[in-house]
């Protein structure tokens, strides 16, 4: 039985399908977004970007806004606690090529919430309204928000918060079904996602505990959401988007990647990273990715231990090829891994 939800459309911007890659700090940079789009993600979202860093024209922060036609349409996510710099940052993101600007109101980490940003905003609705309204007025592209169920079990306010955001002009909302207190522990409450869907007329994307094609289908069926956002389950497994699309379109998930395809995608990802950030940075940052790619594989633990001491591109390429037993050049095509949209 096939299940093919319509493409996701937000404020006039239409994405190829209803699958979204979640914003992940240190993960969803340009190379990974391009990879995920090639493997079937319909929407990709940048790492969260500091509004203050953008306004101060911090070079490192501004690099977060680099984009490429491979990933279009792209969503750029900003965070902050003050309407004026948030509005300016949104305009900068729009000028840099964002097709949608997203406001992070879901980040639970201490260094973000202690400054009144991220999920802390869900406890201050008046200030949230000022920030959201300022961002909406600052750009011509659609504005969305990403929120959590609430701050804690006693303060679950996602449906009401989404209603406020809609009244301020937001065109879509993503709801992670955990509270801030839960961080990434326990189970996501899909019920609050469904209540948010029923509370607003704008598209709602569900997020939390989607680790398979069956999970994605069940989330849409249970919540009525317009899309599914996948975060940690895509780390080391960008094929999850291909698997879900295959089940939706044919009734059967795509087979898991072969070892050969896994290795080719690792090298392709590394090549994209070198193109984006240079050999040194790409080598150091890709070590965590190649470790994720080999989870569950025979002798993967030994490989992951050895990778931590690698600090040159050649060593990393050699380690990957040695692990899989046959050499492939850097940037090898991932061939059959590209989803047909």
N, C-alpha and C positions, 0 to 999 in steps of 0.2 A: 504494500500500500504506500503510495507516494504522499508527501506532505510538502507542498511548495508554497510557503508564505510569499506575499508580494515583496518586491524590492522596498527597502526602507527609504522613506522620503521625509525630509525634515526642512520645513520652511522653503520648499521649492528646490532644495538640493536632493537629488535622487542618487542613492548608492546602489551598486549592482545587486545586492541581496541583503538579507536581514541579519547577517552575522557581523559583529563588531569586535575588533581587537581593543581590549581595555588599555587605558593609559597606565603604564608601569614605570616608575622611576628607575632610571638606569637600564631599562630594557627596550622600551618602544621608541628607540631613536630611528633615524631615517633608514639604516640598513635593515632592521628587523621589520619595520613597517612595509618596506618594499617586498621583503620575503613573504610576509603574511598575505599581502594582496595577491602575489603570484600564486599562492596556495589556496586562495579562495575567500579570504576575508573581504566582506563588502565595504566595511568602514574601518579605517584605522585612525587612531588617536595618538597624538604626541605624548611624550612625557609631560608631567605638569611643569609649567614654566613660571618662575617668579615674576610677578608684575613689577616689583621694584627693580629687579635685575634688568628687565627689558627697558624700563623708563630710564635707567642710568646708562643704558647702552653697554652693559657688561658684555664683553666679547664672548665669554663662555656661555652665558645665558642666551645670547642671540643665536648661537649655533643650533639651539634646540628648535629654531624655526625654519631650518633648512628643509626644503621639500623637493619632490621630484615627480614628474608626470606619471611615473609608474604607480604612484599611490593615490592619485587624485580620484574623487574629491577627498581632501584630507581635513581632519578636525584638529585644531590646535587648542590645547587646554592651558588655561592660566589660573593662577591662584594669588590671593592676597586678602587684605582686611580693610582696604580703604577705597572708597568709590573712585576718587580722582585718578590715582595711578592705575587702578584696574581698567578704567575707561581708556586711558592712554595706551596701556599694554594691549588691549583688545584691538585698537586701531593699528598698532604696530604689527600684530599678528595678521590682521586682514591685509595690510600692505605687503607682508611677507608671503602671502599666497594662501592663507587659510580660507577654506570654503565655508567652514563653520567654526565659530569660537565657542569653546566650552569652558564653563566656570567650575573649578574643582571645589565642591562643597562636601566631599566625602573622605578626603585623606584623614586617616586616624592617627598618624604618627605625631609624637610629642612635639617635635621642633616646629611643626606646622600649626597644630591646634593651640599651643601656648601663646602664639602671636595673634590668635583670634581668627585664623584662616582655616581652610579645610572644613572638617566636620564641625568645628566650633561654631561656625555660622548658623548651624541648625538650631542653636540655642539662643540666637539673637535675630529674630525674624525682622524687626524694623531695620537693623543695619544691613541685613541680607537684601532686603527690598531696595535699599538705596544703592547698594553695589550692583545688583542685577539690573536695575533701571538705568544706571549710568553706563553700563557696558552695552546694553541694548541700544541706547541712543547714540553710542559712539561709533557704531559700525553699520554697514549696509547688509552684511552677511547674517544668516541666522545665528542666534545665540542659544545654547543649550546649557543644562547644568547636570552634574553628576553628584548624587547625594547618597546617603545611607538611610537605613530604616529610621534612624534617629540617634540620639546621643547614648541612651541606655534603654533598658527594658521599660523603665518608667516614663521615658520621653520618646516614644515612637511617634513621629509626626510627619513622616514622608508624604502621605496624601495631602495633608493641609499645607505643607511647605510647597509642594508642587503646584497647588492651586494658587498660592501667592506668586510663585514664579511665572506661571502662565499669565496672571493679571498684569505682570510687569513686562510682558512681551516675549518671554522665552518660548521657543518653538519645539522643544523636545526635552525630555528628562530621562536620565538613566538612574535606576535605583538598585543599589547593592543591598541585598536583603539582610545584612548584618548591622548591628549598632556599632557605634564607635567603641564602646566598652568591649565588645567581642573581638575587636581587631580582625584577625582572620581565623579565629577559633570557632568551634561549635558549628551549627548548621545555619545556613542562610534561610530567612523566613520569606518564602515565595508568596505567602499570603499578603504581606504588606505591599509587594509589587502589584498584585492583582487589585488591591484596594486603591493604589495610586492610579492604575489604569482607569478605573471607574470614576475617579475623582476629577480627571481632567479630560480635555478634548484633544490635546497634543499627543504625539507619539511618545510612548514609554518603552524604554529598553530595559530588560531584566538582566541582572548581574548577580553571580554568586552560585557556586557549587555546580557549574556546568562543566563536566569533564568528559562528556561523550556525546555522540549523536543522539542517543536515547534521552539524555538529560536535556539537550537543546529542544527537542521536540516536545518533551513533557513540560518544560517551562512555558513555552508558547501556549500549549493547550490549557494549562492550569491557570495562567495569569492573564491571558489575552494580550500580552505585550506585543509590540510591533517588531521587536528585534531582541536578539540575545547577544550579550557582551561576554567575552571570554578573556580572562586575564592569566592567572598563574598556570592554568591547564595548557596554555600555549607555549610556555617556556620549555624549550627542548622538544616541543611537539607542535610545530606550526601546521602539521598535516591534519590537525583536528578540524580545521575549517573545511578541507577537502572531504574528510570523512562525513561531516554533517551534511554538506551539500549533496553528496552522493546519496545519502539515505533519504533526504527530502525529495530528490528528483527521481530516484530509481527504486526506492524502498530498501536498498541495501547499502550499508556503509562501505566506503572505499576501503580496500585492504590496507593494513598498516604498511609503512614504508619498508622496503627491503633494506638489508644492510648497505647495499651499494647505493641506493637512493639516499639513505641517511648520511652516508659519507659525502656524497656529492652536494647535498644541501648544506652540510657543515662548511665545505670549502667555498661554496657559492656565497654563503653568509659572510664568511671571512673576507672574501674578495670585495664584497659590497662595503664592509667595514673599513678595509684599507682605502678604498676609493673615497670614503666619507671622512676618515679621520687620520689617515697615515698609518704606516706599519707599526710603529711603537704602540700607539694607543689601541689600535685594532688588536694587536697580539695580546696585550694585557686584559682588555675588556672581553675578548672572545673566550678567554679561558673558562669563565663561568658557563658560557653557552655550550662549549663542546662537552663540558661535564654533564650538563642537562641532557644533551643529545644522546649520551651513552648510558643513561640510567636504565637499568634492567637488562643490559647486554652482558654477555659472558666476559669476564675479566675487566668489566668496566671500572670496578673499584680501583684496581691497580693502575689503569690508565688515568683516572681522575687524580690519583695521588701524584703521579708523575707530571701531569700537566701544570700543577701549581708552581713548579720550579722553572717553567719555560718563560723566556723573556725575549725571544726573537721570532720573527715570522717564519723563517725557514725551519726552526725547531718545531714550531707548532704544526706546520704542514706535514713535516716528516712524522711527527707523533700520530697525527690523524691517519695518514696513509699506512703507517706501521700497524696501527691497531686493526685496521680493516684488511691488511694483508696484501694490498696492491696499490701502486702509486697512481694517483690522479693529479693533474696540475691544478694550481690554485685557480678558483673561478670556474670550475667545471660546471656545465649546465646541469640543472636538476631535472631536466627532461620531463618525464611523465608526471612530475610533481605539480605542474601548473594546472590549476582548475579551469575548466571551460565555463565562462560566465554567460 
